[in-house]
Amino acid sequence: MERNQLLERIVVNPKLMVGKPVIKGTRLTVQYILNLLAHGETIDEILQEYKGLKKEDILACLLYASETLENTTFMPLVEAV
């Protein structure tokens, strides 16, 4: 699936989940899906838990997060002496 097709699966609406990016047609935030993955859930386990989701929805979350971070500037923390 192409980049644009994946990103179309993610929507940002200030009236839905306080404007957090969500999977279109759900109330599942990108952050929530990433948190599940970070804590060891597999894509298949997530798909079993949320029957309406497709693998492409989870891939869209990963792509959205990746592209969001791409334009972020990180500053190293300076340790107090």
C-alpha positions as CSV (number, residue, x, y, z in Angstrom):
1,M,0.0,0.0,0.0
2,E,1.3,3.4,-0.9
3,R,2.3,6.1,1.6
4,N,-0.7,8.4,0.9
5,Q,-3.2,5.5,1.1
6,L,-1.8,4.6,4.5
7,L,-1.8,8.1,5.8
8,E,-5.5,8.6,4.7
9,R,-6.3,6.0,7.4
10,I,-5.3,8.5,10.1
11,V,-7.4,11.5,10.9
12,V,-7.1,14.5,13.2
13,N,-10.3,16.1,14.3
14,P,-10.4,18.5,17.3
15,K,-13.9,17.2,18.2
16,L,-12.6,13.6,18.4
17,M,-10.3,12.4,21.2
18,V,-9.2,16.0,22.0
19,G,-7.6,16.3,18.5
20,K,-5.2,13.4,18.8
21,P,-4.6,11.5,15.6
22,V,-6.9,8.4,15.4
23,I,-7.5,5.6,13.0
24,K,-10.4,6.7,10.7
25,G,-13.7,5.4,11.8
26,T,-12.5,4.5,15.3
27,R,-11.6,6.2,18.6
28,L,-8.3,4.4,18.7
29,T,-5.4,6.9,18.8
30,V,-2.1,6.4,17.1
31,Q,-0.5,6.8,20.6
32,Y,-2.6,4.0,22.0
33,I,-1.7,1.6,19.2
34,L,2.0,2.5,19.5
35,N,1.8,1.9,23.2
36,L,0.4,-1.6,22.7
37,L,3.2,-2.4,20.3
38,A,5.8,-0.9,22.6
39,H,4.6,-3.2,25.4
40,G,4.9,-6.3,23.3
41,E,1.6,-6.8,21.7
42,T,1.8,-8.1,18.2
43,I,-0.1,-6.8,15.2
44,D,-2.0,-10.1,15.1
45,E,-3.0,-9.8,18.8
46,I,-4.2,-6.2,18.2
47,L,-6.2,-7.3,15.2
48,Q,-7.8,-10.1,17.3
49,E,-8.8,-7.6,20.0
50,Y,-10.2,-4.9,17.7
51,K,-12.0,-6.8,15.0
52,G,-12.7,-3.8,12.8
53,L,-9.0,-3.0,12.3
54,K,-6.8,-4.0,9.4
55,K,-3.1,-4.6,9.3
56,E,-2.9,-1.4,7.2
57,D,-4.4,0.6,10.0
58,I,-1.5,-0.4,12.3
59,L,1.1,0.2,9.6
60,A,-0.5,3.7,9.1
61,C,0.0,4.4,12.8
62,L,3.7,3.5,12.5
63,L,4.1,5.6,9.3
64,Y,2.3,8.6,10.9
65,A,4.5,8.5,13.9
66,S,7.7,8.1,11.8
67,E,6.8,11.1,9.6
68,T,5.8,13.2,12.6
69,L,9.1,12.6,14.3
70,E,11.1,13.3,11.1
71,N,10.4,17.0,11.4
72,T,11.0,17.2,15.2
73,T,14.1,18.9,16.6
74,F,15.6,17.2,19.6
75,M,17.8,19.0,22.0
76,P,20.2,17.1,24.3
77,L,19.6,17.6,28.0
78,V,22.5,19.2,29.8
79,E,23.4,17.7,33.1
80,A,23.5,20.1,36.0
81,V,27.0,20.4,37.5
